[in-house]
Amino acid sequence: MRRRVAVTGMGVVCPLGGAVEAVWASALAGHSAIESHAFTNAATGTTLTVPAASIPDSALKPLGKVELA
C-alpha cells in the first residue's frame, strides 16, 4: 500500500522559541535552553536541582489559548 503525505507548513514549539526561524537561528548560533531547575518534593521538603529545558510562555502565545492537562 502506498501512503502519501502533504506538508503544508512548518511549526515548532520548543525551549528555544515558538517560531521556526527563531529556533533555527538559535540552534545555528549554538544557544542552549538548558538551565538549572529546582524541584521540591512536597512530602519530604527535599529539593533537587537538575539541568532541564522548559518551554517559555512566549513560545505558546502564537498557539492561542492552550490548556495543559
NUDRENVO-841301 format. One record per residue (C-alpha): residue in one letter; z, x, y. Coordinates in steps of 0.2 Angstrom, whole numbers. Layout:
% residues N
<site><type>a</type><c3>Z</c3><c1>X</c1><c2>Y</c2></site>
...
END
This chain:
% residues 69
<site><type>m</type><c3>0</c3><c1>0</c1><c2>0</c2></site>
<site><type>r</type><c3>-5</c3><c1>7</c1><c2>17</c2></site>
<site><type>r</type><c3>8</c3><c1>5</c1><c2>31</c2></site>
<site><type>r</type><c3>3</c3><c1>5</c1><c2>50</c2></site>
<site><type>v</type><c3>14</c3><c1>10</c1><c2>64</c2></site>
<site><type>a</type><c3>11</c3><c1>7</c1><c2>83</c2></site>
<site><type>v</type><c3>20</c3><c1>17</c1><c2>95</c2></site>
<site><type>t</type><c3>22</c3><c1>8</c1><c2>111</c2></site>
<site><type>g</type><c3>33</c3><c1>19</c1><c2>121</c2></site>
<site><type>m</type><c3>47</c3><c1>31</c1><c2>120</c2></site>
<site><type>g</type><c3>65</c3><c1>29</c1><c2>124</c2></site>
<site><type>v</type><c3>81</c3><c1>38</c1><c2>122</c2></site>
<site><type>v</type><c3>100</c3><c1>36</c1><c2>124</c2></site>
<site><type>c</type><c3>110</c3><c1>52</c1><c2>120</c2></site>
<site><type>p</type><c3>123</c3><c1>63</c1><c2>128</c2></site>
<site><type>l</type><c3>110</c3><c1>72</c1><c2>139</c2></site>
<site><type>g</type><c3>105</c3><c1>56</c1><c2>148</c2></site>
<site><type>g</type><c3>96</c3><c1>40</c1><c2>146</c2></site>
<site><type>a</type><c3>78</c3><c1>44</c1><c2>151</c2></site>
<site><type>v</type><c3>65</c3><c1>54</c1><c2>140</c2></site>
<site><type>e</type><c3>61</c3><c1>65</c1><c2>155</c2></site>
<site><type>a</type><c3>79</c3><c1>69</c1><c2>159</c2></site>
<site><type>v</type><c3>84</c3><c1>73</c1><c2>141</c2></site>
<site><type>w</type><c3>68</c3><c1>84</c1><c2>139</c2></site>
<site><type>a</type><c3>72</c3><c1>94</c1><c2>155</c2></site>
<site><type>s</type><c3>90</c3><c1>96</c1><c2>150</c2></site>
<site><type>a</type><c3>85</c3><c1>102</c1><c2>132</c2></site>
<site><type>l</type><c3>72</c3><c1>114</c1><c2>139</c2></site>
<site><type>a</type><c3>85</c3><c1>121</c1><c2>152</c2></site>
<site><type>g</type><c3>97</c3><c1>124</c1><c2>137</c2></site>
<site><type>h</type><c3>110</c3><c1>112</c1><c2>143</c2></site>
<site><type>s</type><c3>123</c3><c1>105</c1><c2>131</c2></site>
<site><type>a</type><c3>133</c3><c1>89</c1><c2>131</c2></site>
<site><type>i</type><c3>147</c3><c1>96</c1><c2>120</c2></site>
<site><type>e</type><c3>164</c3><c1>95</c1><c2>129</c2></site>
<site><type>s</type><c3>182</c3><c1>96</c1><c2>123</c2></site>
<site><type>h</type><c3>188</c3><c1>78</c1><c2>120</c2></site>
<site><type>a</type><c3>206</c3><c1>74</c1><c2>116</c2></site>
<site><type>f</type><c3>211</c3><c1>61</c1><c2>103</c2></site>
<site><type>t</type><c3>228</c3><c1>54</c1><c2>101</c2></site>
<site><type>n</type><c3>235</c3><c1>47</c1><c2>85</c2></site>
<site><type>a</type><c3>244</c3><c1>31</c1><c2>91</c2></site>
<site><type>a</type><c3>255</c3><c1>31</c1><c2>76</c2></site>
<site><type>t</type><c3>261</c3><c1>49</c1><c2>77</c2></site>
<site><type>g</type><c3>258</c3><c1>53</c1><c2>95</c2></site>
<site><type>t</type><c3>249</c3><c1>69</c1><c2>89</c2></site>
<site><type>t</type><c3>234</c3><c1>75</c1><c2>100</c2></site>
<site><type>l</type><c3>219</c3><c1>84</c1><c2>93</c2></site>
<site><type>t</type><c3>206</c3><c1>92</c1><c2>104</c2></site>
<site><type>v</type><c3>189</c3><c1>94</c1><c2>97</c2></site>
<site><type>p</type><c3>172</c3><c1>98</c1><c2>103</c2></site>
<site><type>a</type><c3>161</c3><c1>82</c1><c2>104</c2></site>
<site><type>a</type><c3>147</c3><c1>74</c1><c2>114</c2></site>
<site><type>s</type><c3>149</c3><c1>56</c1><c2>122</c2></site>
<site><type>i</type><c3>135</c3><c1>45</c1><c2>130</c2></site>
<site><type>p</type><c3>138</c3><c1>43</c1><c2>148</c2></site>
<site><type>d</type><c3>138</c3><c1>26</c1><c2>156</c2></site>
<site><type>s</type><c3>123</c3><c1>31</c1><c2>167</c2></site>
<site><type>a</type><c3>113</c3><c1>33</c1><c2>151</c2></site>
<site><type>l</type><c3>117</c3><c1>15</c1><c2>146</c2></site>
<site><type>k</type><c3>113</c3><c1>7</c1><c2>163</c2></site>
<site><type>p</type><c3>94</c3><c1>6</c1><c2>160</c2></site>
<site><type>l</type><c3>98</c3><c1>-5</c1><c2>145</c2></site>
<site><type>g</type><c3>106</c3><c1>-19</c1><c2>155</c2></site>
<site><type>k</type><c3>121</c3><c1>-27</c1><c2>148</c2></site>
<site><type>v</type><c3>127</c3><c1>-18</c1><c2>132</c2></site>
<site><type>e</type><c3>141</c3><c1>-25</c1><c2>121</c2></site>
<site><type>l</type><c3>150</c3><c1>-12</c1><c2>110</c2></site>
<site><type>a</type><c3>157</c3><c1>-19</c1><c2>94</c2></site>
END
